[in-house]
C-alpha cells in the first residue's frame, strides 16, 4: 500500500475523469434510494468470503465497526509480569479473515493515551496505546479516528494518538484527525494494486464538546459541510474512486436517520462511490443508493460494534463491510467500479475473556458463557442470525 497526501492547491488544473460505480453482480436484487430497507441479496458458498489478494487492477477492502474498548477489556489485557497490555487475543479469531484483504479498515472508537492515569471507560474513554500493536498485527492498514469520543481526552488525546501511529506505524493510514492546518487541508490518497483511492473520515460531533479555536483543524467534523463536500468534489480529479467513512446515525436504531440519508446522498452526488458508516452500535442495512440526480453509491448504513461490552444482544452483533474495486479500460479510458460488495457478520464475545468472532465460526459452547446469558438475555446463535436476517435480508 502506498499513501500520498494531496494538497488541494497543487491540483487546481487537474484533468477531470468520471468513474462510474456498478454495484454487485448482475443477478443481485435492485435497491432503494431512500434507505427503506430494500437491499442487495448475497449468495456465498464461503460464509467468510476469501477474496483474491494482491491482484493488479483490483482492490479488496474490509471495514470493521466500532472498536469500543471498555474498562474490563483493557483490564483483562493487562500483563502483571511485564506491566504492559497485550490485546492480540481480542482479534485472533478473525485475524485470517482481516489479513486476507488488500486493505483492512477499523473504526477505533476510543482515543489512545500513554499515561495510565488517563486510562478510562464510558463516558470519556482513554485506551492504552498498546491496542495499536494488536490492530497492526491483525492486519489493519487504515485507522479511523474521527468519532464522538475523539475529544474525550482533549488535545492531549488526539496528539498522543497521532504521535503513536506516526512514530510506530508510519505506513498505516490514519484518518479523521490532524496535527496541523496543512494536514487538515490535505486529501488522503491510498494507492494499492494500481488503484488510487481518496479516503475521508468525518464524525457528527464530539459529545457536546467543541474544538478550541486554535485547534479547529484537529478533528474532521460533518458540520464543516462546505469543506467536506468541496474536498469530495476535488477528489474526482485526484483519485480513481472515493470512499467516505462516517461516524453518523442514531444509537441503537437499526435504520438510517433522515439526516444520515440526506448527507450520504449529497456525498454521492459530489462523487463519493462508497460510504461506510459507524456509531449506532448496531448493524443497519447495506445497499446501492441511487440519488434523485441519478448518481450511484454503495452504502453500509452501520457496521455496528466490532468489539465492546455493551449489555444488549443487538450490540454484540456487528458487520464487516467488504468491497471489491476493479479498474479497467473502456474505449481507451480508465474506468473504476465497485464490482462486488457484501456484509459479513461478527459477534463480540464477553465472558472471562473478550474476543471477536465471525458469526459463522461462533459456537453454542461459547454463547453459553456469554455474560449476557447471565443477565437473562436471549443471547443465542439463532437469535443473532435472526437479527442479521431481519436487518440485512440475508438468509443464513
C-alpha positions as CSV (number, residue, x, y, z in Angstrom):
1,X,0.0,0.0,0.0
2,X,1.2,3.5,-0.9
3,X,-0.2,6.5,0.8
4,X,0.1,10.0,-0.6
5,X,-1.2,13.2,0.9
6,X,-2.5,15.5,-1.8
7,X,-2.7,19.3,-1.1
8,X,-5.7,20.8,-2.9
9,X,-3.9,23.8,-4.3
10,X,-1.4,21.7,-6.2
11,X,-4.2,20.3,-8.4
12,X,-6.3,23.2,-9.4
13,X,-5.9,22.4,-13.1
14,X,-6.0,18.6,-12.8
15,X,-7.8,16.7,-15.7
16,X,-11.3,15.6,-14.8
17,X,-12.3,11.9,-15.2
18,X,-15.7,10.3,-14.3
19,X,-15.6,6.9,-12.7
20,X,-19.0,5.2,-12.6
21,X,-19.9,2.7,-10.0
22,X,-21.5,-0.7,-10.8
23,X,-22.5,-2.4,-7.5
24,X,-22.7,-6.1,-7.2
25,X,-23.2,-8.9,-9.7
26,X,-25.9,-8.6,-12.3
27,X,-28.1,-11.2,-10.7
28,X,-28.5,-9.3,-7.5
29,X,-31.8,-7.7,-6.5
30,X,-32.4,-4.0,-7.0
31,X,-32.0,-1.5,-4.2
32,X,-33.8,1.6,-3.0
33,X,-32.6,5.2,-3.0
34,X,-34.4,6.2,0.2
35,X,-32.9,3.8,2.7
36,X,-36.2,2.0,3.1
37,X,-34.6,-1.4,3.6
38,X,-34.6,-2.9,0.1
39,X,-31.1,-4.4,-0.3
40,X,-28.7,-6.5,-2.2
41,X,-29.1,-10.3,-1.7
42,X,-25.8,-12.2,-1.5
43,X,-25.2,-15.9,-2.1
44,X,-22.0,-17.0,-0.5
45,X,-20.6,-20.5,-0.8
46,X,-17.9,-19.5,1.6
47,X,-19.6,-17.7,4.6
48,X,-16.4,-15.7,5.2
49,X,-15.6,-15.0,1.5
50,X,-11.9,-15.4,0.9
51,X,-11.0,-12.7,-1.8
52,X,-8.2,-12.7,-4.3
53,X,-5.4,-10.6,-2.8
54,X,-2.6,-8.6,-4.5
55,X,-4.1,-8.6,-8.0
56,X,-3.2,-5.7,-10.1
57,X,-6.2,-3.6,-11.0
58,X,-8.3,-5.0,-8.2
59,X,-8.5,-4.0,-4.5
60,X,-10.4,-5.9,-1.9
61,X,-11.3,-3.8,1.2
62,X,-12.8,-4.9,4.5
63,X,-14.0,-2.4,7.1
64,X,-14.9,-3.1,10.8
65,X,-17.2,-1.1,13.0
66,X,-16.6,0.3,16.5
67,X,-13.6,-0.9,18.4
68,X,-15.1,0.2,21.7
69,X,-12.6,-0.6,24.5
70,X,-14.4,-0.6,27.8
71,X,-12.6,-0.9,31.1
72,X,-12.9,-4.7,31.5
73,X,-11.4,-5.2,28.1
74,X,-8.2,-3.3,28.8
75,X,-8.1,-4.7,32.4
76,X,-8.1,-8.3,31.1
77,X,-5.4,-7.3,28.6
78,X,-3.0,-6.3,31.4
79,X,0.0,-8.5,32.0
80,X,1.2,-8.1,35.6
81,X,4.6,-9.8,34.8
82,X,5.6,-7.1,32.4
83,X,3.3,-4.2,33.5
84,X,2.1,-3.8,29.9
85,X,-1.0,-4.6,27.9
86,X,-1.5,-7.3,25.2
87,X,-4.7,-7.0,23.1
88,X,-3.8,-9.5,20.5
89,X,-6.2,-12.2,21.7
90,X,-9.1,-9.9,21.1
91,X,-8.7,-10.2,17.3
92,X,-7.1,-13.6,16.9
93,X,-10.3,-15.4,15.9
94,X,-10.8,-13.1,12.9
95,X,-7.2,-12.4,12.0
96,X,-7.2,-14.7,9.0
97,X,-10.2,-13.0,7.5
98,X,-8.9,-9.5,8.1
99,X,-5.5,-10.2,6.7
100,X,-6.9,-11.9,3.6
101,X,-8.0,-8.5,2.2
102,X,-5.8,-6.0,0.4
103,X,-6.9,-3.2,2.7
104,X,-8.4,-3.5,6.2
105,X,-10.1,-0.6,8.0
106,X,-11.2,-0.3,11.6
107,X,-13.1,2.4,13.4
108,X,-11.0,3.0,16.5
109,X,-13.8,4.4,18.6
110,X,-11.6,5.3,21.6
111,X,-8.6,7.6,21.8
112,X,-5.2,6.3,22.6
113,X,-3.3,7.5,25.7
114,X,0.2,6.8,27.1
115,X,-0.5,7.9,30.7
116,X,-2.0,5.2,33.0
117,X,-3.7,8.0,34.9
118,X,-5.7,8.7,31.8
119,X,-7.0,5.2,31.2
120,X,-10.8,5.3,31.4
121,X,-14.0,3.9,30.1
122,X,-17.5,5.2,29.4
123,X,-18.4,8.1,29.2
124,X,-15.0,9.5,28.5
125,X,-12.7,6.8,27.1
126,X,-8.9,6.6,27.2
127,X,-7.4,3.4,25.9
128,X,-3.8,2.1,26.5
129,X,-1.9,2.7,23.3
130,X,-0.8,-0.9,23.1
131,X,-4.1,-1.6,21.4
132,X,-2.4,-0.2,18.3
133,X,0.2,-3.0,18.1
134,X,-2.6,-5.6,18.2
135,X,-4.5,-3.8,15.4
136,X,-1.4,-3.6,13.2
137,X,-0.5,-7.2,13.8
138,X,-4.1,-8.3,13.0
139,X,-3.7,-6.7,9.6
140,X,-5.4,-3.4,9.8
141,X,-4.0,-0.8,7.3
142,X,-6.3,2.1,7.9
143,X,-7.4,3.5,11.3
144,X,-10.4,5.7,11.6
145,X,-10.1,8.2,14.5
146,X,-13.0,10.7,13.9
147,X,-15.6,9.6,16.4
148,X,-17.8,11.2,19.0
149,X,-15.2,10.2,21.6
150,X,-12.2,11.7,19.8
151,X,-12.1,14.7,22.2
152,X,-12.6,12.6,25.4
153,X,-9.1,13.5,26.5
154,X,-8.9,16.8,24.7
155,X,-5.9,17.9,22.7
156,X,-3.6,15.6,24.6
157,X,-5.5,12.5,23.5
158,X,-5.6,13.5,19.8
159,X,-1.9,14.4,19.7
160,X,-0.9,11.3,21.6
161,X,-2.8,9.2,19.1
162,X,-1.3,10.9,16.2
163,X,2.2,10.6,17.6
164,X,1.7,6.9,18.4
165,X,0.7,5.9,14.9
166,X,3.2,8.2,13.1
167,X,6.1,7.0,15.3
168,X,5.4,3.3,15.5
169,X,3.4,2.6,12.3
170,X,4.2,5.3,9.7
171,X,2.9,3.0,6.9
172,X,-0.6,2.8,8.4
173,X,-3.0,5.4,7.2
174,X,-4.6,7.4,10.0
175,X,-7.8,9.3,9.0
176,X,-10.0,11.8,10.7
177,X,-7.5,13.7,12.9
178,X,-4.7,16.1,12.1
179,X,-1.6,17.7,13.7
180,X,-1.6,20.8,11.5
181,X,-3.8,23.0,9.3
182,X,-1.8,21.9,6.4
183,X,-2.6,18.2,7.1
184,X,-6.3,19.2,7.6
185,X,-6.3,20.8,4.2
186,X,-4.9,17.7,2.5
187,X,-6.8,14.8,0.8
188,X,-5.5,11.3,1.7
189,X,-4.9,9.1,-1.3
190,X,-4.2,5.4,-0.7
191,X,-2.7,3.6,-3.6
192,X,-2.9,-0.2,-3.9
193,X,-2.6,-2.6,-6.9
194,X,-2.6,0.3,-9.3
195,X,-5.8,2.0,-7.9
196,X,-5.8,5.4,-6.3
197,X,-8.5,5.8,-3.5
198,X,-9.4,9.1,-1.9
199,X,-10.4,8.5,1.7
200,X,-12.2,10.6,4.2
201,X,-13.3,10.1,7.9
202,X,-15.8,12.5,9.5
203,X,-17.8,12.5,12.7
204,X,-21.1,14.2,13.5
205,X,-19.8,15.6,16.8
206,X,-17.8,15.3,20.0
207,X,-20.4,14.5,22.6
208,X,-21.3,18.2,23.1
209,X,-17.7,19.3,23.3
210,X,-16.2,21.8,20.8
211,X,-12.7,22.2,19.4
212,X,-11.0,25.3,20.7
213,X,-10.3,28.0,18.2
214,X,-6.6,27.2,17.9
215,X,-7.3,23.5,17.3
216,X,-10.1,23.9,14.7
217,X,-8.2,21.5,12.3
218,X,-7.7,18.6,14.7
219,X,-10.9,16.6,14.1
220,X,-12.9,16.2,10.9
221,X,-16.5,17.2,11.7
222,X,-19.5,16.8,9.5
223,X,-20.5,20.3,10.5
224,X,-17.7,21.5,8.2
225,X,-20.0,20.6,5.3
226,X,-18.7,23.0,2.7
227,X,-15.1,21.9,3.2
228,X,-16.1,18.2,3.2
229,X,-18.2,18.3,0.1
230,X,-15.6,20.5,-1.7
231,X,-12.9,18.0,-0.9
232,X,-15.0,15.1,-2.2
233,X,-15.6,17.0,-5.4
234,X,-11.9,17.7,-5.7
235,X,-11.1,14.0,-5.2
236,X,-12.7,13.3,-8.5
237,X,-9.6,14.8,-10.1
238,X,-7.1,13.1,-7.9
239,X,-8.2,9.5,-7.5
240,X,-9.9,6.6,-9.2
241,X,-12.5,6.2,-6.5
242,X,-13.7,8.0,-3.4
243,X,-14.5,6.3,-0.1
244,X,-16.1,8.1,2.9
245,X,-16.1,6.7,6.4
246,X,-18.7,8.5,8.5
247,X,-19.4,8.5,12.2
248,X,-23.1,9.2,12.0
249,X,-26.6,7.9,12.8
250,X,-28.7,7.3,15.9
251,X,-27.5,4.9,18.6
252,X,-29.3,1.5,18.8
253,X,-31.6,2.2,15.8
254,X,-31.4,-0.3,13.0
255,X,-32.3,2.0,10.2
256,X,-30.5,5.1,9.0
257,X,-31.9,8.5,10.0
258,X,-33.3,11.1,7.6
259,X,-30.2,13.3,8.3
260,X,-27.9,10.4,7.6
261,X,-29.6,9.5,4.3
262,X,-29.7,13.1,3.2
263,X,-26.0,13.7,4.0
264,X,-24.9,10.4,2.3
265,X,-26.9,11.2,-0.9
266,X,-25.3,14.6,-1.1
267,X,-21.9,12.9,-0.8
268,X,-22.7,10.5,-3.5
269,X,-23.8,13.4,-5.7
270,X,-20.5,15.1,-5.0
271,X,-18.6,12.0,-6.1
272,X,-18.4,9.5,-3.2
273,X,-18.5,6.0,-4.6
274,X,-18.6,4.1,-1.3
275,X,-19.8,5.3,2.1
276,X,-19.3,3.1,5.2
277,X,-20.9,4.3,8.5
278,X,-20.5,3.6,12.2
279,X,-21.7,4.9,15.5
280,X,-25.2,3.4,16.1
281,X,-23.6,0.3,17.9
282,X,-26.0,-1.9,16.0
283,X,-26.0,-3.0,12.4
284,X,-28.1,-1.3,9.8
285,X,-28.8,-2.3,6.1
286,X,-26.4,-2.1,3.2
287,X,-27.4,-1.2,-0.3
288,X,-26.7,0.6,-3.6
289,X,-28.1,4.1,-3.3
290,X,-29.3,5.9,-6.4
291,X,-29.8,9.6,-5.8
292,X,-32.6,11.7,-7.4
293,X,-29.8,13.0,-9.6
294,X,-29.1,9.5,-10.9
295,X,-25.7,9.1,-9.1
296,X,-24.8,5.7,-7.7
297,X,-23.0,4.7,-4.5
298,X,-22.6,1.7,-2.3
299,X,-23.6,2.4,1.3
300,X,-23.3,0.4,4.5
301,X,-25.5,2.4,6.9
302,X,-23.9,1.0,10.1
303,X,-21.3,-1.7,10.8
304,X,-22.3,-1.8,14.4
305,X,-19.7,-2.8,17.1
306,X,-16.6,-4.8,16.3
307,X,-15.9,-5.4,20.0
308,X,-17.4,-3.9,23.1
309,X,-19.0,-4.6,26.5
310,X,-22.4,-3.0,25.8
311,X,-25.0,-5.1,27.5
312,X,-27.6,-5.7,24.8
313,X,-27.7,-8.6,22.4
314,X,-28.1,-6.3,19.3
315,X,-24.9,-4.6,20.2
316,X,-22.9,-7.8,20.3
317,X,-23.6,-8.3,16.6
318,X,-21.5,-6.4,14.1
319,X,-20.7,-6.4,10.4
320,X,-17.7,-6.3,8.2
321,X,-18.2,-4.2,5.1
322,X,-16.5,-5.9,2.2
323,X,-16.0,-4.2,-1.1
324,X,-14.2,-5.2,-4.3
325,X,-12.9,-2.4,-6.5
326,X,-11.8,-3.0,-10.1
327,X,-10.1,-0.7,-12.6
328,X,-10.3,-1.5,-16.3
329,X,-10.1,0.3,-19.6
330,X,-13.1,1.0,-21.7
331,X,-12.9,2.8,-25.1
332,X,-9.3,3.8,-24.2
333,X,-10.3,5.5,-20.9
334,X,-9.8,4.2,-17.3
335,X,-13.0,3.1,-15.6
336,X,-13.0,2.1,-11.9
337,X,-16.0,0.3,-10.4
338,X,-17.3,-1.4,-7.3
339,X,-17.7,-4.9,-8.8
340,X,-18.9,-6.6,-5.6
341,X,-19.9,-5.8,-2.1
342,X,-21.1,-7.9,0.8
343,X,-21.6,-7.8,4.6
344,X,-20.1,-10.4,6.9
345,X,-21.5,-10.8,10.5
346,X,-19.3,-10.9,13.6
347,X,-20.0,-11.3,17.2
348,X,-18.3,-9.8,20.3
349,X,-17.7,-12.4,22.9
350,X,-17.8,-11.2,26.5
351,X,-17.1,-13.6,29.4
352,X,-13.9,-14.3,31.3
353,X,-12.2,-13.1,28.2
354,X,-13.1,-10.8,25.3
355,X,-12.7,-11.6,21.6
356,X,-14.4,-11.0,18.3
357,X,-15.5,-14.0,16.1
358,X,-17.0,-14.5,12.7
359,X,-20.6,-15.4,13.5
360,X,-20.3,-18.4,11.2
361,X,-17.5,-19.6,13.5
362,X,-19.2,-18.8,16.8
363,X,-20.4,-21.8,18.8
364,X,-23.1,-22.5,21.3
365,X,-20.5,-23.5,23.8
366,X,-19.1,-20.0,23.6
367,X,-22.5,-18.4,23.7
368,X,-23.5,-20.4,26.8
369,X,-20.8,-18.5,28.7
370,X,-21.5,-15.1,27.3
371,X,-22.1,-12.5,30.0
372,X,-25.5,-11.5,28.5
373,X,-26.8,-15.0,29.3
374,X,-26.2,-14.3,32.9
375,X,-28.2,-11.1,32.5
376,X,-31.1,-13.2,31.3
377,X,-31.0,-12.0,27.7
378,X,-31.8,-14.2,24.7
379,X,-28.3,-14.4,23.6
380,X,-28.2,-17.4,21.3
381,X,-26.8,-18.1,17.8
382,X,-30.3,-18.5,16.3
383,X,-31.2,-15.1,17.8
384,X,-28.1,-13.4,16.4
385,X,-28.8,-14.9,12.9
386,X,-32.4,-13.8,13.2
387,X,-31.3,-10.2,13.9
388,X,-28.9,-10.3,11.0
389,X,-31.6,-11.6,8.6
390,X,-34.2,-9.0,9.8
391,X,-31.8,-6.1,9.2
392,X,-29.9,-7.2,6.1
393,X,-32.4,-9.5,4.5
394,X,-29.7,-12.2,4.1
395,X,-30.7,-15.7,4.9
396,X,-28.3,-17.9,6.9
